[in-house]
Amino acid sequence: MIYDVENIVVGAGVIGLAIARAFAKLGQETLLLEKNGYFGEETSSRNSEVIHAGIYYPKNSLKAQFCVTGKELLYAFCAEHHIPHQRVGKLIVATSPDEVGILDQIKDKAANNGVTDIKQISASAAKEMEPALHCKAALLSPSTGIIDTHQYMLSLLGDFEELGGQLALNASFDSAHILEGGFKIKSGGTQIICKRLINAGGLWAQSVAHSIDGLSGDHIPHRYLAKGSYFTMSRPSPFKTLIYPVPNTASLGVHVTLDMGGQIRFGPDQEWIDDINYDVNLDRSDQFYDAIRRYYPDLEADVLHPAYAGIRPKIQSPNGPQKDFLISTEKTHGISGLINLFGMESPGLTGSLAIANYVTSNV
Ligand SMILES: Cc1cc2nc3c(=O)[nH]c(=O)nc-3n(C[C@H](O)[C@H](O)[C@H](O)COP(=O)(O)OP(=O)(O)OC[C@H]3O[C@@H](n4cnc5c(N)ncnc54)[C@H](O)[C@@H]3O)c2cc1C
């Protein structure tokens, strides 16, 4: 038997869930295919759970646009759906005199992205906020927050199903053939015809795209994997605010995040890997101690424990320039009704509702 549906979304991570819900809100019959036995088990449950303000991204990039608009949409969604979240704020700390000048550049970059609530504060003002903190100066971002990502995904799914959408678990997207005005999809032994096909496969988006018969490999970027490990501490958190060092070119640096239960996490670092595995490499803890003690000198020895790791689905090589999200539509690949989302790393959680609006308006 061949089923028929308007839209198929591949991947029930936070982005696939947000897209599926957005289609359902438009009254379009939508099926969400997830290969795992549960939604959101991959990158969407292995991140910092931070609602980013939109500070660091290049002006006019998709990352900047989706972060800034997505943040407002997400705070509104959280309030409306009673999702646990908190605007805890974030301090970006300069720990040496030469880093102080970089704070100005970060503030200007934020302003270029429309983030105008950032202010520079002195070392003593920062210390008054966070007595355990060492710094020379800091930037305070009051609109940065934290969110219970699982509850958020659960709520997206609840909305989607209430609007008539269907999530199929243990349902791997295997292949697609392009038809006149749509696609024929194979998932296990099932065949489904749909008009629109959205690939939100996260770390597997490239392999999903390669299984679409007729899509040229020229439109599928190479996938690189950058693991980010987290350590936790067997002590109560000395911080109430998120603490970030001045970022380097590779990542935002080993920062302090807090979950909704107040548990502290340090991380993520960045380690280029060849295959997907989520083990936290204990050898990396020395680098964590060094990085954290720059802003938290009282960190005692032997208090860090491995927590978990996530993997960034990068589309840039280890030494290549930073790349933006790549949301590939008919305009680039020429196939009507198909959108592939590649390189959906941070701030994909913050931007998820804005990304969903973009996808439903551009397919
Ligand atoms: C270490 C780390 C920290 C981060 N911190 C933050 C943060 O603080 N704030 C922020 O905004 N963002 C953050 N991010 C980014 C954010 O987590 C991601 O952008 C977001 O989770 C991506 O969601 P997704 O739905 O694209 O991917 P995923 O969550 O990976 O979901 C993809 C889904 O597709 C499914 N799938 C794949 N192939 C198939 C197939 N063939 N058939 C069916 N299903 C398939 C997978 O099983 C998976 O469930 C972080 C990311 C990392 C790695």
The ligand as a Gaussian input file, in Angstrom:
#p B3LYP/6-31G(d) Opt

LIG

0 1
 C       27.958000      20.683000      22.103000
 C       26.809000      21.477000      21.550000
 C       26.295000      22.563000      22.280000
 C       25.239000      23.310000      21.777000
 N       24.690000      24.304000      22.540000
 C       23.665000      25.034000      22.057000
 C       23.077000      26.051000      22.850000
 O       23.408000      26.239000      24.011000
 N       22.093000      26.815000      22.280000
 C       21.689000      26.636000      20.994000
 O       20.849000      27.402000      20.525000
 N       22.168000      25.606000      20.251000
 C       23.137000      24.815000      20.749000
 N       23.641000      23.778000      20.014000
 C       23.055000      23.498000      18.702000
 C       21.757000      22.693000      18.806000
 O       21.860000      21.679000      19.754000
 C       21.440000      22.129000      17.406000
 O       21.445000      23.175000      16.474000
 C       20.092000      21.437000      17.344000
 O       19.911000      20.553000      18.409000
 C       19.987000      20.697000      16.013000
 O       18.721000      20.103000      15.941000
 P       18.366000      19.159000      14.735000
 O       16.926000      18.863000      14.867000
 O       18.871000      19.752000      13.465000
 O       19.307000      17.878000      14.932000
 P       19.175000      16.571000      15.847000
 O       18.776000      16.897000      17.222000
 O       20.456000      15.836000      15.668000
 O       18.000000      15.772000      15.182000
 C       18.139000      15.125000      13.942000
 C       17.265000      13.915000      13.985000
 O       17.213000      13.342000      12.688000
 C       17.096000      11.948000      12.857000
 N       17.467000      11.285000      11.615000
 C       18.679000      11.320000      11.002000
 N       18.658000      10.554000       9.887000
 C       17.428000      10.041000       9.789000
 C       16.798000       9.165000       8.852000
 N       17.441000       8.657000       7.781000
 N       15.498000       8.820000       9.056000
 C       14.804000       9.310000      10.128000
 N       15.365000      10.130000      11.056000
 C       16.651000      10.496000      10.888000
 C       18.064000      11.664000      14.005000
 O       17.829000      10.397000      14.593000
 C       17.782000      12.841000      14.926000
 O       16.810000      12.532000      15.894000
 C       24.688000      22.997000      20.503000
 C       25.191000      21.902000      19.788000
 C       26.236000      21.136000      20.300000
 C       26.750000      19.968000      19.543000

